Amino acid sequence: MQYQISGKQIDIGAALQTHVKTEIGSIVEKYAERPTNAQIVFSKSASEFVCEATVHLSTGLTATAKAHAHEIYESFDKCGDKLEKQLRRYKRRLKDHHRERTQPVELSAASTYILAGSDGLEESEPENLQPMIVAEMETKIASLSVGEAVMQMELSGAPVLVFRNEGNSGVNVVYRREDGNIGWIDPVTTS
């Protein structure tokens, strides 16, 4: 497994990197098969350290966790506990999907755009309705079943997930509704 351990405007020592590799390795080995890479980012927010961890699995799923603490090791340990809880919670589902899927998840290229938001100061209508693009990035859209997409969304903690439905090859969306249920958008394709 590949590790990418970095700090945003803070130095990460060799002892912390070794600790992170050991702990993440034991968590992932216990609950997930064939992890591909892990990204751990440390940063400082006021008086607290923040640890964000992302583990990519060969099944195409991604588990993420984030934790805050006054000590950097404590922030990582809390983050590792959250990551372990997620993987433990979904272990059976991950194994079931792993058995069904013999090939890695197929990924399609796509573009992601960040649009400028309104600053709330303007009460008048804008001159044109074309939004201003602040940033453009590349992303990947995974080909998943609806069940895998829901699991991926829950593992990542995201409110919405866009995916290519393996059943009909159409682009679908799953999202978390305000009532706590999961919504699924499956556009009708006309031929």
C-alpha positions in Angstrom: 0.0 0.0 0.0 1.2 3.5 -0.8 1.2 6.1 1.9 1.1 9.9 1.4 1.6 11.6 4.7 1.8 15.4 4.6 1.3 18.5 6.7 -0.3 21.8 5.7 2.1 24.4 7.0 3.4 22.1 9.7 6.4 19.7 9.8 5.7 16.0 10.1 8.5 14.2 11.7 9.7 10.7 10.9 8.4 9.2 14.2 4.8 10.4 13.4 5.1 9.1 9.9 6.2 5.7 11.2 3.3 5.7 13.7 0.8 6.6 11.0 2.0 3.8 8.7 1.9 1.2 11.4 -1.5 2.1 12.7 -3.2 2.6 9.3 -1.6 -0.6 8.1 -3.0 -2.6 11.0 -6.5 -1.1 10.7 -6.7 -1.7 7.0 -5.2 -5.2 7.2 -7.8 -6.1 9.8 -10.9 -4.8 8.0 -10.3 -4.4 4.3 -8.7 -6.5 1.6 -6.3 -5.1 -1.1 -6.1 -1.4 -0.1 -4.3 0.7 -2.8 -3.3 3.9 -1.1 -3.8 6.0 2.0 -3.5 9.8 2.2 -3.2 11.4 5.6 -3.0 15.2 6.0 -2.3 17.1 9.2 -3.1 20.7 9.7 -3.5 23.2 12.5 -6.8 25.0 13.2 -6.5 27.6 16.0 -5.1 25.6 18.9 -6.1 22.2 17.6 -4.4 19.8 15.2 -6.6 18.4 12.5 -6.0 14.9 10.9 -7.8 13.9 7.7 -7.3 10.4 6.4 -8.5 8.8 3.1 -8.0 5.2 2.3 -8.8 3.9 -1.3 -9.7 0.3 -1.7 -9.3 -1.8 -4.8 -13.0 -2.3 -4.9 -13.3 1.3 -5.8 -14.6 2.4 -2.4 -13.0 5.2 -0.4 -13.2 5.5 3.4 -12.5 9.0 4.9 -12.2 10.3 8.5 -11.4 13.6 10.1 -10.6 14.4 13.8 -9.5 17.4 15.9 -7.4 17.3 19.1 -4.9 19.5 21.0 -2.0 17.0 20.4 -1.1 15.8 16.9 -0.8 12.1 17.9 -4.2 12.3 19.6 -5.8 13.8 16.5 -4.4 10.9 14.4 -5.5 8.3 16.9 -9.1 9.8 16.9 -9.1 9.8 13.1 -7.8 6.2 13.0 -10.6 5.2 15.4 -13.2 6.7 13.1 -11.7 5.1 10.1 -11.6 1.7 11.9 -15.2 2.1 13.0 -16.3 2.8 9.4 -14.4 -0.2 8.0 -15.6 -2.5 10.8 -19.2 -1.3 10.3 -19.1 -2.1 6.5 -16.8 -5.1 6.6 -19.5 -7.7 5.7 -20.9 -5.4 2.9 -17.4 -4.8 1.6 -16.6 -8.5 1.5 -19.9 -9.3 -0.2 -19.3 -6.7 -2.9 -15.7 -7.9 -3.2 -16.9 -11.4 -4.0 -19.3 -10.2 -6.6 -16.8 -7.9 -8.3 -14.0 -9.8 -10.0 -12.7 -6.8 -11.9 -11.6 -3.4 -10.5 -14.2 -0.6 -10.7 -14.1 1.1 -14.1 -13.5 4.9 -13.9 -14.6 7.5 -16.4 -12.9 10.9 -16.7 -15.0 14.0 -15.9 -14.4 17.7 -15.1 -15.3 19.4 -11.8 -15.9 23.1 -11.7 -16.0 25.4 -8.7 -18.4 28.3 -9.4 -18.2 31.7 -7.6 -21.0 32.1 -5.1 -23.0 35.2 -4.5 -21.6 37.3 -1.7 -25.0 38.2 -0.5 -24.4 41.9 -0.8 -26.1 42.3 -4.2 -29.8 42.5 -4.2 -30.1 43.2 -7.9 -30.2 40.7 -10.7 -26.8 39.8 -12.3 -26.1 41.2 -15.8 -25.9 37.6 -17.2 -26.8 34.2 -15.9 -23.4 32.6 -16.7 -21.6 31.7 -13.5 -18.0 32.7 -13.1 -15.7 29.6 -12.9 -13.2 29.9 -10.1 -11.4 26.6 -10.6 -11.5 23.5 -12.9 -10.3 20.1 -11.9 -10.3 16.6 -13.2 -12.3 13.9 -11.4 -13.3 10.3 -12.0 -16.8 8.8 -12.1 -17.0 5.2 -11.0 -19.1 2.5 -12.5 -21.0 1.0 -9.5 -24.1 -0.8 -8.6 -26.7 1.3 -6.7 -25.8 -0.5 -3.5 -22.1 0.1 -3.9 -22.8 3.8 -4.6 -24.8 4.1 -1.4 -22.1 2.4 0.5 -19.4 4.6 -1.1 -21.4 7.7 -0.2 -21.8 6.6 3.4 -18.2 5.6 3.8 -17.0 9.0 2.4 -19.5 11.0 4.5 -20.5 12.9 1.3 -24.0 14.2 1.0 -24.2 13.2 -2.7 -22.5 10.8 -5.1 -22.5 10.8 -8.9 -21.8 7.4 -10.5 -22.3 5.4 -13.7 -24.9 2.7 -13.0 -23.6 -0.7 -14.0 -27.2 -1.8 -14.7 -28.0 0.6 -17.5 -24.7 2.6 -18.1 -26.5 5.8 -17.3 -25.2 8.5 -15.0 -27.1 8.3 -11.7 -27.0 10.2 -8.4 -27.6 9.1 -4.8 -28.0 11.6 -2.1 -28.9 11.9 1.6 -32.3 13.3 2.1 -33.2 15.6 5.0 -35.5 12.9 6.5 -32.4 10.6 6.8 -33.3 8.3 3.9 -31.3 8.0 0.7 -32.5 9.4 -2.6 -31.6 7.9 -6.0 -31.9 9.7 -9.3 -32.0 7.5 -12.3 -32.8 9.5 -15.5 -34.9 7.9 -18.1 -33.0 7.5 -21.4 -35.1 7.9 -24.5 -34.0 6.1 -27.6 
